[in-house]
Amino acid sequence: MPDPQERLVHLVDDDAAIRRSVGFLLKTSGHRVETYASGDALLKQSNKLKDGCILLDIRMPGMDGLEVQEALQSKGVALPVIIMTGHGDVTLAVKAMKAGAVDFIEKPFEKATLLESLDEAYRRLSTKEVTDDRARDASLRLQVLTARERDVLDGLSHGLPNKTIAYDLGISSRTVEIHRANLMTKLGVRSLSEALRIAFAAQGN
């Protein structure tokens, strides 16, 4: 994994204030940053993007983050992607992770949250052997969950809200919330994205 000083982040957001603030945060943390005001601007450079991580807003005029992610994949761009999302966009963010995004982070996010996601993104640049190890480790971690907790996590990994999971499982929304809290405690995670990362890793994603 490269040193922070050697890391490059391709920052894509239509909000100039976000590009300035997040860009400043990254630069003061030792990262190099290239900014893009739209997904189209990034895609125009897709054939000559330098190795790095793509930090991509999910809601933008024109192409949204999911469409940009799909276009990058169709062009054979294999750089790791982190999705930035506003509150209420979790379902979209889950779709992005199912499509291969490393993580999603909700705005406004803490510096530590962003840097942790970037660490994970750069780990993804390593070999398939490491990916296989991650899948095995994730599968072992999931073994601590009860069958019902696994059901709830499966629903969350499909982007379903608590009410839908409750209906599908024939339990109350409150019970889903309890299972969700318990599984996060057992997995030792602090956010939904961390739990989903484990779930997707176990599936070999």
LOTOR-750721 format. One line per 3 residues: their letters; for each residue x, y negated, z of C-alpha. Coordinates in pm, whole numbers, plus 32768, in hexadecimal, padded with zeros to 4 digits. Example, Ala and Ser with C-alpha at 12.3 -4.5 7.8 and 13.67 -1.06 7.14 Angstrom:
<atoms>
as	84CE:81C2:830C  8557:806A:82CA
</atoms>
This chain:
<atoms>
mpd	8000:8000:8000  8097:7EB2:7F9A  80FF:7DAC:8097
pqe	8002:7C8E:80C0  80F0:7BA5:800B  80E1:7C88:7EDB
rlv	7F67:7CAC:7EDC  7E92:7BF9:7DDD  7D1F:7BB5:7E0D
hlv	7C3F:7B5F:7CE5  7B31:7A89:7D8D  79EA:7A6D:7CCA
ddd	78DA:7981:7D4A  7809:7875:7CA1  7813:779D:7DDD
aai	7943:76B8:7DCE  793A:7687:7F48  7952:7801:7F7E
rrs	7A73:7819:7E88  7B2A:7707:7F44  7AE8:7787:80A5
vgf	7B1F:78F9:8063  7C46:78AB:7F81  7CE4:77DC:8095
llk	7CA8:78F2:8192  7D4F:79EF:80AF  7E77:7913:8058
tsg	7EB9:78C2:81C5  7EB7:7A39:8207  7FCD:7A68:8108
hrv	7EFF:7ADC:7FDF  7F13:7A58:7E7E  7DC4:79E9:7DF0
ety	7D33:79B5:7C96  7BD3:7922:7C8C  7AB7:7946:7B92
asg	7972:787E:7B8C  78AA:7999:7AEF  78AF:7B08:7A98
dal	78D3:7AA8:792A  7A11:79E9:7979  7AA4:7B1C:7A21
lkq	7A3C:7C04:7907  7ADF:7B25:7803  7C27:7B6F:78B4
snk	7BDE:7CE1:78E9  7CE1:7D5E:77F1  7DF7:7CA2:78A1
lkd	7D94:7CA2:7A11  7EBF:7CD1:7AF3  7EB2:7DEB:7BF1
gci	7DF1:7D86:7D23  7C9F:7D89:7DCB  7B5F:7CEA:7D49
lld	7A8E:7C29:7E48  793E:7C07:7D99  7804:7B47:7DF8
irm	76CA:7C14:7DBA  75DB:7AF6:7D64  764F:7A0C:7C50
pgm	75AA:795F:7B27  75CE:7A2A:79EA  7664:7B7C:7A39
dgl	7639:7BE6:7BA2  773E:7CAA:7C62  76AB:7DFE:7C0B
evq	76AF:7DAD:7A97  7814:7D2D:7AAC  787E:7E68:7B65
eal	77DB:7F41:7A58  787F:7E78:7942  79D6:7E9B:79E6
qsk	79AA:8013:79F9  7940:8025:788D  7A7C:7F68:7830
gva	7B4F:805D:78F7  7BB1:7F60:7A04  7BF3:8035:7B39
lpv	7C4B:7F23:7C31  7BA2:7F4C:7D85  7A6E:7E71:7DB8
iim	79E8:7DD7:7EFA  788A:7D45:7EE6  7830:7C01:7F99
tgh	76BF:7BF0:7FEF  75CD:7B0A:809B  74D9:7B7D:81A6
gdv	73C8:7C52:810E  749A:7CD6:7FF0  7502:7E15:80A4
tla	743D:7EF6:7FB5  74F8:7E60:7E8E  7641:7E85:7F47
vka	75F9:7FF5:7F86  75BC:8023:7E11  770D:7F80:7DD1
mka	77B7:8071:7EC1  7709:8197:7E1C  7798:8115:7CD4
gav	78F7:8115:7D65  7925:7FD2:7E27  7A10:7FF9:7F4F
dfi	7941:7F2F:8044  784A:7E16:806E  7863:7CF4:815F
ekp	774A:7C09:81C0  777A:7A91:81B4  77DE:79E2:8287
fek	78EE:7ADA:82E3  7A0A:7AD0:83DB  7B71:7AC6:8361
atl	7BB9:7C15:8406  7A94:7CB8:8350  7B12:7C44:81FE
les	7C78:7CAB:823E  7C08:7E03:82B9  7B40:7E37:8179
lde	7C6C:7DCC:80A8  7D46:7EC7:8161  7C52:7FD9:8101
ayr	7C48:7F5E:7F98  7DBF:7F72:7F77  7DC1:80CC:800D
rls	7CDF:812F:7EEB  7DFC:80E0:7DFD  7EB9:820C:7E85
tke	7EBA:8372:7E02  7D9F:846E:7DD9  7E3D:853E:7EEB
vtd	7DF6:8426:7FDF  7C90:8415:7F5C  7C64:8589:7F9A
dra	7CED:8561:80FA  7BF7:8445:8136  7AD6:8522:80C4
rda	7B3D:8637:81B2  7B6A:8546:82D4  7A16:84A9:8291
slr	796C:85FD:8284  7A04:8657:83D4  798F:850F:846E
lqv	782A:854C:83F4  7820:869C:84A9  77EA:85E8:85F4
lta	7693:8570:857C  754D:8627:85BD  747F:869C:8493
rer	738B:857D:84C4  74A5:847D:84DA  752D:850C:8393
dvl	73D1:84DF:82FB  73CB:8373:8366  7529:8335:82DF
dgl	74C5:83DB:8197  739E:82ED:817C  747B:81C2:81C3
shg	7576:8237:80BD  745B:822E:7FBF  7412:80C5:8019
lpn	72C8:8111:80C7  7242:8028:81D8  71F6:80B0:8332
kti	707C:80B6:82F2  70A3:818E:81BC  7191:827D:826D
ayd	7099:8295:838C  6F7C:82E7:829D  7048:83EA:81E1
lgi	70B3:8496:8324  6F62:847A:83D2  6FED:83B1:84F7
ssr	6FC9:824C:8573  709F:8127:8501  7113:8101:8669
tve	718F:8269:8668  724C:8225:8525  72EF:80F8:85CD
ihr	7358:81D2:86F3  73EB:82DD:860E  749C:81CD:8546
anl	7536:8139:8680  759C:8291:86FF  7640:82FD:85BB
mtk	7707:81BA:85A7  777E:81F0:870D  77E1:8358:86C5
lgv	7899:82F4:8588  7948:81D9:8640  78DC:80CF:8546
rsl	7863:7F6D:857A  77A6:7F2D:8438  76C5:7FDC:833E
sea	77CB:7FB9:822C  78C8:807D:82FE  77CC:8195:8334
lri	7779:819E:81C2  78E9:81A4:816B  790C:82E7:8233
afa	77D1:837B:8197  7846:832F:8035  79A7:83A8:807C
aqg	791A:84F6:80F0  7868:8510:7FA2  79B5:84DA:7EF2
n	7965:8372:7E89
</atoms>
